[in-house]
Amino acid sequence: MTEATKQSIASGDKLTPETFADFVKRLKYHCAGEGVSDHCTADAIFIVERKRLITGIDLDYAPEKVICLDDHQWFSPKEYWDDCDRGQKAVLNKAAQDWCEKKFLHADEDDQWYVLGELEDHTLTGYSEEWEYVNSHFTREGAEAFIKRKKHDYPKGLRIYVDANIYCWEFNAIKEALMDGRLVLKESL
């Protein structure tokens, strides 16, 4: 069986002696082997997080700006410009020339944001990004399999965050017992 077709509980295959052995091998790699250097903790837990945008922040306090129209968002004036057709670009150029006597792309970014914020039905607001917990996995492969399977449900994006479970004694005791062979898969009778 090739690596691409190898069964794994990370991707939802049944727990068998083969998939259990694969899981323990991956667990050892990430928590006691070479994989530790990738995330710098032997007490790793692989957390899937989703990106969440907090919009509506007063521009005086916002770390970032976004222009919104219906269900669309643009995070820079250039990004907005690139989505415009010829007629919309002409409107932007006229508005910028009226405001600061420059074409839209030649205006300062603050002036570009101002022009965008004055467009009818558009909302210029501040935003902040947060990463919110979705679920946890013993191995990176488990987290990656979840993202591959469910990314369509999280259009803003998902990421893997590796956290240290240094004081999660139950989790670590079970993980250690799996890795050193004290906790084993018992075949069904």
C-alpha positions in Angstrom: 0.0 0.0 0.0 1.4 3.4 -1.0 1.7 6.3 1.5 -1.1 8.0 -0.3 -3.5 5.1 0.1 -2.3 3.9 3.6 -5.2 3.7 6.0 -5.1 5.9 9.1 -7.4 6.7 12.0 -6.4 10.3 11.3 -8.5 10.2 8.1 -11.4 8.2 9.7 -10.4 4.6 8.9 -11.3 1.9 11.4 -9.1 1.2 14.4 -7.1 -2.0 13.5 -3.8 -3.3 14.6 -2.2 -1.6 11.5 -3.9 1.8 12.0 -3.2 1.7 15.7 0.5 1.0 15.0 0.6 3.9 12.5 -1.0 6.2 15.1 1.5 5.3 17.8 4.4 5.7 15.3 3.1 9.2 14.4 2.5 10.1 18.1 6.1 9.1 18.9 7.4 11.2 16.0 5.6 14.3 17.1 6.0 13.9 20.9 9.3 12.1 21.4 11.1 12.1 18.0 12.3 14.4 15.3 8.9 16.1 15.0 9.4 17.8 18.3 11.9 20.2 16.7 9.1 21.4 14.3 7.0 22.7 17.2 9.5 22.8 20.2 7.4 20.9 22.7 7.2 17.2 23.6 3.9 17.9 25.3 2.3 18.9 22.0 -1.4 19.0 21.2 -2.4 20.0 17.7 -5.3 22.5 17.8 -7.3 23.4 14.8 -8.4 27.1 14.9 -10.6 29.1 12.6 -10.1 32.6 11.5 -12.7 35.0 12.7 -13.0 38.7 11.6 -14.3 41.1 14.1 -15.7 44.1 12.1 -17.4 47.3 13.1 -14.5 48.6 15.2 -14.2 52.4 15.3 -11.6 53.5 12.8 -9.8 55.5 15.6 -9.1 52.3 17.4 -8.9 49.7 14.6 -5.7 48.0 13.8 -6.9 47.4 10.2 -9.5 48.7 7.8 -11.9 46.9 5.5 -14.4 48.2 2.9 -17.7 46.2 2.8 -20.4 46.0 0.2 -23.2 43.4 0.7 -21.3 40.1 1.3 -18.0 41.3 -0.2 -15.0 42.6 1.7 -11.8 44.2 0.5 -8.8 44.7 2.8 -6.9 47.3 0.8 -7.8 50.0 -1.7 -5.7 48.2 -4.3 -7.6 45.0 -3.8 -10.9 46.9 -4.3 -9.5 48.6 -7.4 -8.5 45.3 -8.9 -12.0 44.0 -8.6 -13.5 47.1 -10.4 -14.6 47.2 -14.0 -13.6 50.2 -16.3 -16.7 52.2 -15.3 -16.2 51.7 -11.6 -12.5 52.8 -11.9 -13.6 56.0 -13.7 -16.0 56.8 -10.8 -13.1 56.2 -8.3 -10.8 58.4 -10.3 -13.3 61.2 -10.4 -14.1 60.9 -6.7 -10.3 60.9 -5.9 -9.7 63.9 -8.1 -12.6 65.8 -6.4 -11.2 64.9 -3.0 -7.4 65.2 -3.3 -6.8 66.2 -6.9 -5.1 62.9 -7.8 -6.2 59.8 -9.6 -7.3 57.0 -7.2 -4.1 54.9 -7.5 -1.8 57.9 -7.2 -3.6 59.2 -4.0 -2.2 58.5 -0.6 -3.7 55.4 1.0 -5.6 57.4 3.6 -7.2 59.4 0.8 -8.0 56.2 -1.0 -9.7 54.8 2.1 -11.7 58.0 2.4 -12.9 57.9 -1.2 -14.0 54.2 -0.7 -15.8 55.1 2.5 -17.8 57.8 0.7 -19.1 55.4 -1.9 -22.9 54.7 -1.8 -23.9 51.5 0.0 -20.2 50.9 1.1 -19.1 50.6 4.7 -15.6 51.5 5.8 -14.9 50.0 9.2 -12.1 48.7 11.3 -11.5 45.0 11.9 -9.4 42.7 13.9 -8.5 39.0 13.3 -8.9 36.4 15.9 -8.2 32.7 15.9 -10.9 30.6 17.6 -10.6 27.0 18.9 -12.3 24.4 16.8 -10.9 21.0 18.0 -7.8 19.2 19.1 -5.8 16.2 17.8 -3.0 14.0 19.1 -1.0 14.4 15.9 -0.5 16.9 13.1 -1.8 14.4 10.6 -5.1 14.2 12.5 -5.4 18.0 12.4 -4.5 18.2 8.7 -7.1 15.5 7.9 -9.8 17.5 9.7 -8.9 20.6 7.8 -8.9 18.8 4.5 -12.3 17.3 5.2 -14.0 20.4 6.7 -12.3 23.5 5.2 -15.4 24.2 3.2 -17.3 24.9 6.4 -14.8 27.6 7.4 -14.5 30.0 4.5 -12.3 32.5 6.4 -9.6 29.8 6.9 -8.3 27.3 9.3 -4.8 26.7 10.8 -3.0 24.3 13.1 -1.7 25.8 16.3 0.6 23.6 18.4 0.1 24.1 22.1 2.0 22.7 25.1 0.0 20.3 27.3 2.6 20.4 30.0 0.1 20.4 32.9 -2.5 18.2 31.3 -1.5 15.2 33.4 -4.3 12.9 32.2 -3.7 13.6 28.5 0.1 13.2 29.0 -0.2 10.0 31.0 -2.3 8.4 28.3 0.0 9.6 25.6 3.1 8.3 27.4 1.4 4.9 28.0 0.6 4.7 24.3 4.2 5.6 23.3 5.9 3.2 25.7 3.6 0.3 25.0 1.8 0.1 28.3 -1.5 1.0 26.7 -2.2 -1.3 23.8 -5.0 -2.2 21.4 -6.8 -5.3 22.5 -8.3 -7.3 19.6 -12.0 -7.9 19.9 -13.0 -11.4 21.1 
